[in-house]
Amino acid sequence: MSAEVEGVKTQKQYVCFVKSRPGVNFRPYTEKDNPDKLVVKPMREFLDHEISCWFKASESEEMRSAVLLKVSAEQFFADAGKSGINSVLASMLGWNYAEAARIVEDEGCVLLLTAHPRFESKPFSFVRVRDDDHYAVQFVEKLLSVRGGKIVFEEYDSEKHVAGYRHEV
């Protein structure tokens, strides 16, 4: 999200609040050294941080149980070639397999979001998550909703966003 002021592009600044699970309040991003000071950044930086956290959390998991998985075209095609219709990805994706196949053929990789190993994984475009802020927001919302969480962005207002400010629903 950016605006142009006198020929110079500027990025809008936001404050981000995350609710990690049901029954808890929204917590703002704050500075590590000063937990009362809200972090103010472009939306994309918050999105990239959230996605990175989910990738790190999923690294140690097996393919079937990872919440977030980036599958390359080589991995996708090898899986299909090895086991055919009984492939791991086919069982993970179910009816979403065709959509994932189209994404991986067009882009060279696909992101898979798996809420639970017994449910179908949902494919997402890695390129759109990387390049399209609106799509990335929807993706992060889906990621957080896996555990009942939410994410909210408020455009930064220096008078409103002071120490101790909390997002209220």
N, C-alpha and C positions, 0 to 999 in steps of 0.2 A: 504494500500500500504506500504510494508515494504521491506527492503533490509537486506542482511546479510553481516556483515563486521567482518572477523576473528572469526566466530562462534557466534557472538552477533547480534541479530536481532535489527535493528534500523528502525524507521518509517520515511518515507520521510516527509519533512515539506513543507507546502503549504501556499500560500497567496490566500484568497478567495475574489472574487468580485461578488456582486449581483446587478442585475438590477431588480427593483421591479415592473416596469410597462413600457409600451411603452413611448417613448419620454423623458426618463431620462437616465443619464449616469450610468455606472457601479460604484458602491460605494464599497470600500474595507472594510473589517472588520478592525476596528481600536480599540485601547485600549480606555476604557471609560474615563480615566483620561488624556489621551494624544491622541487626535484625529488625530495627525500627524503620530503616530507610528502604523504601520501595525501589525496586529496579525498574528503570524506564528504558525501553529499547524498541526497535522496530518489531512488528509482529513476527516477522520471519525468524528472528533470532530466538524468540520463545518457542516457536513451532519446531525449529531444528533441535533445540535442547530437549524438548519432550520426546521427539522421535528418537533421538540419540539414546536417551534413558531407556526407552523400550527395547531398542536393539541390544543394548548392553545387558539388560535383564534377560533377554531371550538367547544370548550367546551360548550359555551353558546347557540349554535345553536340547532335547532331541527334536528332529524335524516335526514329528507328530504333535509334540507338546509345546513348541515355542509359540508364544502369543504373536510375535512379529517375526517374519522371515522374508528375506530377500532371496529369490530364486532366480539364478541366471538361466539363460536359454540353454546352455550346455547341461546344467543340472536337470532342467525340465525335460529336455529331449532324451537324456540318458535314462531318466526314471521311466519314461514312457517306453523306450526301447527295451529296457531290461525286463519289465513285468507286464507290458501291454495294458489291458484294461484293469488289471489288478495292481497297478502301480500305487505307490505311496501317495503321490500327489492326486491321483484320481480318487482315492478313498478319502483324502482330506478335503478335496474341493467339491465332490459330488456334482450337483447340477451346475456348479460354478466353474467346472473344468474348462468348458469351451471358451468362456470369457477370459480366463487366465491364459489359455493357449493363444488367443488373439493378442492379448497384451504382450506376452513374451515374444511372439513372432514380430510384432511391430516395434518393440522397444528394446529387446534383448534381455529383459528381466521383468519380474513381477513381484510385487509385495503381497504377502499373504497374511491376513489377520485371522487368528484362530481364537475364538472365545473359550472353547473347551474342546478337548480331543474328540468328544462324541458328537460335536456339531460341525457343520460344513464350514470350511474356511472361506473367507471372502477375498477375492483378488482386488488389488488396487494398482493403479499406474504409478510406477516409481517416478517417471518423468513428470507427470502432473503434480505429484506430491512435491517434487523438487522445484518445479517452475511456477506453479499456480497457487497463490496464497489461499484463495477461496477453497480449492480442492484440498489443500493441506490442512486447513482448519477443519473441514469435514472429516478428514482422515484422523486427525488427532482427537476429535470428539468421539469417533468410533473407538479408537484405542482406549481412551479413558473410560468409555461406557462399559467396556469389558468387565471392569471391576466396580461399576456403579458410579464412576467419577464424571466430572465435567470440567470444562475450561471456559473462562470468560475473559474477554479483553475489554478494557476501558481506555478510550483515548485519553492520553495524559493531560491533566489539568493541574497546574502547579498549586492552585489554591485548594483544590479538593483532595489531591493525593498527597497527604502529609503523614507524618509518623502516626502509627496507630490506625490508619484508615482500613476499613474492612468492607468487602463487597457484600451487600445484603441482597438476598433474593426476594 
